[in-house]
């Protein structure tokens, strides 16, 4: 017996679809439209600035916990390890986004008018 997932959702079929809620990280994503104009739109810049600020905060926390671990003032070494890993993963993400942005810019510059 084959299942028809779309038909089951449309007819009710005992299934209910729950909406997806935002994480609140970006904020203000309720009014997102498919075409955002460049004038007066600073959502990307705000998100990018927030990501860099978050990265700096994670790196600072990681450095503080690493110093505490080396000096013997840290009871749980796992906290330092988790903080260092978080900072590393976030740095890789920010670096990848930056590289993709540079690649996109270079591609736009290669386009002929």
C-alpha positions, 0 to 999 in steps of 0.5 A: 500500500503506497502512502500519499503524503500530500493527500494525507495532509490535505485531507486531514488524515489524522496528521497535523502540520506544525509551523516552524518558529524562528530561533530569534538569532537574527530577529526581525525575520517576520517581514522578509520578502522575496525581493529586498531592495538595497535602499534602506535594507540593512538586514544582511549587514546586521546579521553579519555584524552580529555573527562577527560579534558572536565570534569575538565573544566565543573566542574571548570566552575560549581564551579565558577558559584556556588560561584558567585551565592552564593555571589550574583554576578550572574545575571542569576541563570540558568547559574549555574544550567545548568553548574552544570547539564552539569558537573553532566551528564558528570561525570556520562558518564565518570564514566560509560565508566570507569566502562565498561572499568574495566569490560572489563579488568576483563573479559579479565583476566578471559579468559583462554589461 
